[in-house]
Amino acid sequence: MAPAFSVLPFTNTFLNQVMSLIRPFNYILLKLASTCNINCSYCYWFRDETVLTKSKILSEEAETNLLAALGRHLKKYKLRDFSILLHGGEPLLFGKKRFIKLCKKLNEVTQENHCKLFLSITTNGILIDDEWCSIFNQFNIRVTVSIDGPPSVHDSRRLDFKDKGTSKQVIESFFLLRKHNIQTGVLGVCKPDTDPVVFRNFYVNELKVSSFDILVPDATHEDNPEKISTFYKSLFDIWLSEFSSVNLRIRFIETIVKGIMGYRSTSESIGYRPVSTITILTDGSIEPLDVFRIAGNASTNTGLNVSRDDIQDLSSHPLWLEIRNASLNLHSTCKNCEFHDACGGGIFHQDGLI
């Protein structure tokens, strides 16, 4: 089958213009596992079946090569801070012993290069226990737990492989993290046919959080996804009515508002900014933002790998450049829209580009 992306020809002039705007990578999305222990109905990752051919967890060879590549990268560009998001699949499937060793080695590499390391992890929360909490505290890891609102919503989409809901385990894990005083974020996915007040009430009244995010469901334009405007309009009204009184923070909404006010977007999913995330897979492959896996057909494959390539090499790869360019050079209709900065032309993989 034809690849989901058609790599465009780049002239030297265009390449020079784009490359002049590219800074050294200071953030990596690192796949600790390519598999998962639950079966979410909307997961983008497994829409590309080629992920099943990858190492189930980050291989020791890939880990060694990544550490070497990271050391070269930090030394060459003299970076003073570097962020790594530990991701999956489900990253905790990596196991505690190797997780601890990896975090120690990452800290050693960054410290040797006088660089401050920021570690974070996004997890479904199923495997979290007291020992995991101690590990997160040991390495000062910020944790984000995926919780799709109350059990009635969460359990309709986030199921285990026996088709049973996972909300009970996840909620228990969330409060365990809080017991250990771990900075914990809450991440949900929009359910267009559900009143967002259901999400708000659960997060604020039950979980006792004042900050959360609700993402747009991943899809391609060919999926004909459900309309989300009503949901997010209502979510905005909730945020507007409660922002000043209870300091309610909703990242997706605030990113849009900041764009309207002229501030730069801090999200690659909304607002006018380049898509520039670098993903390292369990076999050491270097790829663009992992969410583009939803297009299938190994659509993010670059042929680059930390075993033989430098991390920054991705920034000159035609596929990565095409994605970055498309996120900046918007359709004329979008360019002429008064909400151009706040919207950014929509989410790249949903707006008809793939």
VEXDO-814737 format. One record per residue (C-alpha): x, y, z; chain; residue number from 1. Coordinates in nm, 2 decimals. Each point is the difference from the previous one (the first is absolute). Layout:
! residues N
       c1       c2       c3   mol   seq
        X        Y        Z     A   NUM
...
This chain:
! residues 354
       c1       c2       c3   mol   seq
     0.00     0.00     0.00     A     1
     0.11     0.36    -0.06     A     2
     0.15     0.18     0.30     A     3
    -0.24     0.22     0.20     A     4
     0.23     0.30    -0.05     A     5
     0.13     0.11    -0.34     A     6
     0.34     0.14     0.05     A     7
     0.03     0.32    -0.19     A     8
     0.30     0.11    -0.19     A     9
     0.20     0.28     0.17     A    10
     0.21     0.26    -0.17     A    11
     0.33     0.10     0.15     A    12
    -0.14     0.35     0.06     A    13
    -0.30    -0.13     0.18     A    14
     0.21    -0.24     0.21     A    15
     0.23     0.28     0.10     A    16
    -0.30     0.21     0.11     A    17
    -0.15    -0.27     0.20     A    18
     0.32    -0.12     0.15     A    19
     0.09     0.35     0.11     A    20
    -0.30    -0.01     0.23     A    21
     0.07    -0.33     0.16     A    22
     0.16    -0.01     0.34     A    23
     0.18    -0.30     0.15     A    24
    -0.24    -0.25     0.15     A    25
    -0.04     0.04     0.37     A    26
    -0.29    -0.24     0.05     A    27
    -0.05    -0.37    -0.08     A    28
    -0.31    -0.22     0.02     A    29
     0.16    -0.34     0.10     A    30
    -0.20    -0.32    -0.06     A    31
     0.08    -0.23     0.29     A    32
    -0.25    -0.25    -0.12     A    33
    -0.17    -0.06    -0.34     A    34
    -0.27    -0.22     0.17     A    35
    -0.28     0.08     0.24     A    36
    -0.19    -0.17     0.28     A    37
    -0.34     0.15    -0.09     A    38
    -0.20     0.03    -0.32     A    39
    -0.13     0.36    -0.05     A    40
    -0.25     0.04    -0.28     A    41
     0.15     0.32    -0.14     A    42
     0.38    -0.08     0.03     A    43
     0.19     0.14    -0.29     A    44
     0.32    -0.20     0.06     A    45
    -0.14    -0.34    -0.10     A    46
    -0.16     0.14    -0.32     A    47
     0.34    -0.07    -0.15     A    48
     0.05    -0.37     0.03     A    49
     0.37     0.03    -0.07     A    50
     0.05     0.10     0.37     A    51
    -0.06    -0.36     0.08     A    52
     0.32    -0.09    -0.18     A    53
     0.20     0.22     0.23     A    54
     0.17    -0.11     0.33     A    55
    -0.26    -0.04     0.26     A    56
     0.21     0.21     0.24     A    57
     0.30     0.23    -0.06     A    58
     0.27    -0.24    -0.10     A    59
     0.33     0.02     0.20     A    60
     0.19     0.06    -0.33     A    61
    -0.23     0.29    -0.09     A    62
     0.03     0.14     0.36     A    63
     0.38    -0.01    -0.03     A    64
     0.00     0.17    -0.34     A    65
    -0.25     0.26     0.12     A    66
     0.21     0.10     0.30     A    67
     0.31     0.04    -0.23     A    68
    -0.20     0.20    -0.25     A    69
    -0.14     0.22     0.27     A    70
     0.34     0.06     0.14     A    71
     0.13     0.11    -0.34     A    72
    -0.30     0.22    -0.05     A    73
     0.03     0.18     0.33     A    74
     0.38     0.05    -0.05     A    75
    -0.03     0.13    -0.35     A    76
    -0.28     0.25     0.06     A    77
     0.09     0.09     0.37     A    78
    -0.36    -0.04     0.11     A    79
    -0.07     0.11     0.36     A    80
    -0.33    -0.18     0.04     A    81
    -0.16    -0.30    -0.16     A    82
    -0.34    -0.16     0.04     A    83
    -0.10    -0.36    -0.05     A    84
    -0.35    -0.13     0.00     A    85
    -0.01    -0.37     0.08     A    86
    -0.28    -0.16    -0.21     A    87
    -0.15    -0.31    -0.15     A    88
    -0.21    -0.21    -0.06     A    89
     0.01    -0.02     0.38     A    90
     0.34     0.12     0.12     A    91
    -0.02    -0.18     0.34     A    92
     0.02    -0.33    -0.19     A    93
     0.37     0.08    -0.03     A    94
     0.04    -0.13     0.36     A    95
     0.14     0.16     0.31     A    96
     0.35    -0.13    -0.01     A    97
     0.08     0.12    -0.35     A    98
    -0.20     0.32     0.06     A    99
     0.22     0.09     0.29     A   100
     0.32    -0.08    -0.19     A   101
    -0.11     0.21    -0.30     A   102
    -0.09     0.30     0.22     A   103
     0.34    -0.02     0.17     A   104
     0.18    -0.02    -0.33     A   105
    -0.20     0.29    -0.15     A   106
     0.09     0.21     0.30     A   107
     0.36    -0.09    -0.03     A   108
     0.02     0.10    -0.37     A   109
    -0.17     0.33     0.06     A   110
     0.20     0.09     0.31     A   111
     0.32    -0.08    -0.19     A   112
    -0.10     0.26    -0.25     A   113
    -0.11     0.26     0.26     A   114
    -0.36    -0.04    -0.11     A   115
    -0.31    -0.01     0.22     A   116
    -0.23    -0.30    -0.08     A   117
    -0.38     0.02     0.03     A   118
    -0.17    -0.34     0.00     A   119
    -0.38    -0.06    -0.03     A   120
    -0.21    -0.30    -0.08     A   121
    -0.35    -0.06    -0.14     A   122
    -0.16    -0.32     0.13     A   123
    -0.34    -0.17     0.02     A   124
     0.07    -0.05     0.37     A   125
    -0.09    -0.37     0.01     A   126
     0.34    -0.12     0.13     A   127
     0.08     0.28     0.25     A   128
     0.08    -0.11     0.35     A   129
     0.19     0.14     0.30     A   130
     0.33    -0.11    -0.15     A   131
    -0.07     0.18    -0.33     A   132
    -0.09     0.31     0.20     A   133
     0.34    -0.02     0.18     A   134
     0.17    -0.03    -0.33     A   135
    -0.18     0.31    -0.14     A   136
     0.10     0.20     0.31     A   137
     0.36    -0.13    -0.02     A   138
     0.04     0.15    -0.35     A   139
    -0.24     0.29     0.04     A   140
    -0.22    -0.13    -0.28     A   141
    -0.32     0.19    -0.08     A   142
    -0.28    -0.25    -0.06     A   143
    -0.31     0.05    -0.22     A   144
    -0.28    -0.26     0.03     A   145
    -0.25    -0.06    -0.28     A   146
    -0.35     0.02     0.16     A   147
    -0.29     0.05    -0.23     A   148
    -0.23     0.16     0.25     A   149
    -0.24    -0.20     0.23     A   150
    -0.02    -0.39    -0.02     A   151
    -0.31     0.02    -0.22     A   152
     0.20     0.18    -0.27     A   153
     0.35    -0.15     0.07     A   154
    -0.12    -0.36     0.00     A   155
    -0.18     0.04    -0.33     A   156
     0.33     0.05    -0.18     A   157
     0.29    -0.10     0.22     A   158
    -0.04    -0.37     0.04     A   159
     0.23    -0.29     0.08     A   160
     0.04    -0.30    -0.23     A   161
    -0.29    -0.17     0.18     A   162
    -0.22     0.30    -0.10     A   163
    -0.02     0.11     0.36     A   164
     0.02     0.37     0.10     A   165
     0.32     0.12     0.16     A   166
    -0.12     0.31     0.19     A   167
     0.01    -0.16     0.35     A   168
     0.37    -0.09    -0.03     A   169
     0.09     0.33    -0.16     A   170
    -0.18     0.22     0.26     A   171
     0.17    -0.20     0.28     A   172
     0.34     0.06    -0.17     A   173
    -0.07     0.37    -0.03     A   174
    -0.07     0.03     0.38     A   175
     0.31    -0.21     0.07     A   176
     0.21     0.25    -0.19     A   177
    -0.15     0.28     0.20     A   178
     0.07    -0.19     0.32     A   179
     0.37     0.00    -0.10     A   180
    -0.02     0.38    -0.07     A   181
     0.08    -0.06    -0.37     A   182
    -0.08     0.28    -0.24     A   183
    -0.27    -0.16    -0.21     A   184
    -0.18     0.12    -0.32     A   185
    -0.34    -0.12    -0.12     A   186
    -0.05    -0.06    -0.37     A   187
    -0.33    -0.09    -0.17     A   188
    -0.13    -0.04    -0.35     A   189
    -0.31     0.18    -0.13     A   190
    -0.32    -0.20    -0.03     A   191
    -0.20     0.21    -0.24     A   192
    -0.34    -0.14     0.11     A   193
     0.07     0.07     0.37     A   194
    -0.06     0.33     0.18     A   195
     0.34     0.13     0.11     A   196
    -0.14     0.09     0.34     A   197
     0.01    -0.37     0.07     A   198
     0.38     0.01    -0.05     A   199
     0.03     0.32     0.20     A   200
    -0.20    -0.12     0.30     A   201
     0.19    -0.33     0.02     A   202
     0.34     0.16    -0.02     A   203
    -0.07     0.29     0.23     A   204
    -0.25    -0.15     0.25     A   205
     0.13    -0.36     0.01     A   206
     0.37     0.02    -0.08     A   207
     0.03     0.34     0.16     A   208
     0.22     0.15    -0.28     A   209
    -0.02     0.35    -0.13     A   210
     0.20    -0.07    -0.32     A   211
    -0.06    -0.25    -0.28     A   212
     0.00    -0.05    -0.37     A   213
    -0.25    -0.15    -0.24     A   214
     0.15    -0.09    -0.34     A   215
    -0.17    -0.02    -0.34     A   216
    -0.05    -0.37    -0.10     A   217
     0.26    -0.10    -0.26     A   218
    -0.13    -0.08    -0.34     A   219
     0.08     0.06    -0.37     A   220
    -0.23     0.20    -0.23     A   221
    -0.10    -0.33    -0.16     A   222
    -0.14    -0.12     0.33     A   223
    -0.27     0.27    -0.02     A   224
     0.04     0.07     0.38     A   225
    -0.29     0.13     0.21     A   226
    -0.04     0.37     0.03     A   227
     0.16     0.14     0.32     A   228
    -0.11     0.36    -0.01     A   229
    -0.29    -0.03     0.24     A   230
     0.21    -0.18     0.25     A   231
     0.28     0.25     0.00     A   232
    -0.23     0.30    -0.01     A   233
    -0.16    -0.13     0.32     A   234
     0.34    -0.07     0.15     A   235
     0.10     0.36    -0.07     A   236
    -0.31     0.13     0.17     A   237
     0.09    -0.22     0.31     A   238
     0.36     0.13     0.00     A   239
    -0.11     0.37    -0.05     A   240
    -0.25    -0.02     0.29     A   241
     0.24    -0.16     0.24     A   242
     0.35     0.12    -0.09     A   243
     0.00     0.31     0.23     A   244
    -0.21    -0.15     0.28     A   245
     0.17    -0.34     0.05     A   246
     0.30     0.04    -0.23     A   247
    -0.11    -0.28    -0.23     A   248
     0.27    -0.08    -0.25     A   249
    -0.08    -0.19    -0.33     A   250
     0.31    -0.01    -0.22     A   251
    -0.18    -0.05    -0.33     A   252
    -0.22     0.30     0.06     A   253
     0.27     0.22     0.14     A   254
     0.22    -0.07    -0.30     A   255
    -0.27     0.13    -0.23     A   256
    -0.06     0.31     0.21     A   257
     0.37     0.08     0.01     A   258
     0.02    -0.03    -0.38     A   259
    -0.29     0.26    -0.03     A   260
     0.20     0.23     0.24     A   261
     0.31    -0.03    -0.22     A   262
     0.20    -0.25     0.20     A   263
     0.19    -0.29    -0.15     A   264
    -0.17    -0.34     0.02     A   265
     0.15    -0.25     0.25     A   266
    -0.18    -0.29    -0.16     A   267
     0.06    -0.19    -0.33     A   268
    -0.37    -0.09    -0.02     A   269
    -0.14     0.35    -0.01     A   270
     0.12     0.35    -0.08     A   271
     0.25     0.12    -0.26     A   272
     0.34    -0.16     0.06     A   273
     0.22    -0.26    -0.17     A   274
    -0.05    -0.37     0.06     A   275
     0.36    -0.09     0.11     A   276
    -0.02    -0.29     0.25     A   277
     0.26    -0.27    -0.04     A   278
    -0.09    -0.36     0.09     A   279
     0.24    -0.28     0.08     A   280
    -0.15    -0.35    -0.03     A   281
     0.08    -0.32     0.19     A   282
     0.24    -0.11    -0.27     A   283
     0.18     0.34    -0.01     A   284
    -0.18     0.13    -0.31     A   285
    -0.01     0.38    -0.02     A   286
    -0.34     0.13    -0.12     A   287
    -0.23     0.31     0.00     A   288
    -0.29     0.04     0.24     A   289
    -0.14    -0.34     0.09     A   290
    -0.36     0.10    -0.05     A   291
     0.05    -0.01    -0.38     A   292
     0.00    -0.38     0.04     A   293
    -0.38     0.03    -0.03     A   294
     0.05     0.03    -0.38     A   295
     0.13    -0.36     0.00     A   296
     0.23    -0.16    -0.26     A   297
     0.32     0.08     0.20     A   298
    -0.08     0.36    -0.09     A   299
     0.26     0.14     0.25     A   300
     0.29    -0.22    -0.11     A   301
     0.31     0.20    -0.08     A   302
     0.26    -0.27    -0.01     A   303
     0.20     0.18     0.27     A   304
     0.12    -0.17     0.31     A   305
     0.21     0.10     0.30     A   306
     0.23    -0.29    -0.08     A   307
     0.14     0.18    -0.30     A   308
    -0.15     0.35    -0.01     A   309
     0.01     0.31     0.21     A   310
    -0.32     0.13     0.17     A   311
     0.02     0.33    -0.19     A   312
     0.01    -0.19    -0.33     A   313
    -0.38    -0.02     0.01     A   314
    -0.02     0.38    -0.05     A   315
     0.12    -0.04    -0.36     A   316
    -0.20    -0.30    -0.09     A   317
    -0.26     0.07    -0.28     A   318
    -0.29    -0.16     0.20     A   319
     0.07     0.20     0.31     A   320
     0.04     0.32    -0.21     A   321
    -0.33    -0.07    -0.18     A   322
    -0.19    -0.03     0.33     A   323
     0.17     0.32     0.14     A   324
    -0.06     0.19    -0.32     A   325
    -0.37    -0.10    -0.02     A   326
    -0.06     0.11     0.36     A   327
     0.14     0.35    -0.09     A   328
    -0.11     0.05    -0.36     A   329
    -0.37    -0.02     0.04     A   330
    -0.28     0.00    -0.26     A   331
    -0.10     0.34    -0.12     A   332
    -0.34    -0.02     0.17     A   333
     0.18    -0.05     0.33     A   334
     0.26     0.27    -0.06     A   335
    -0.28     0.25    -0.05     A   336
    -0.20    -0.10     0.30     A   337
    -0.01     0.24     0.30     A   338
     0.06    -0.30     0.23     A   339
     0.31    -0.11    -0.18     A   340
     0.23     0.03     0.30     A   341
    -0.24    -0.17     0.24     A   342
    -0.09    -0.29    -0.22     A   343
     0.31    -0.05    -0.22     A   344
    -0.21    -0.17    -0.27     A   345
    -0.11    -0.29     0.21     A   346
     0.17    -0.32     0.09     A   347
     0.23    -0.10    -0.29     A   348
    -0.11    -0.37    -0.02     A   349
    -0.37     0.10     0.02     A   350
    -0.03     0.29    -0.24     A   351
     0.03    -0.18    -0.33     A   352
     0.37     0.00    -0.04     A   353
     0.03    -0.38     0.06     A   354
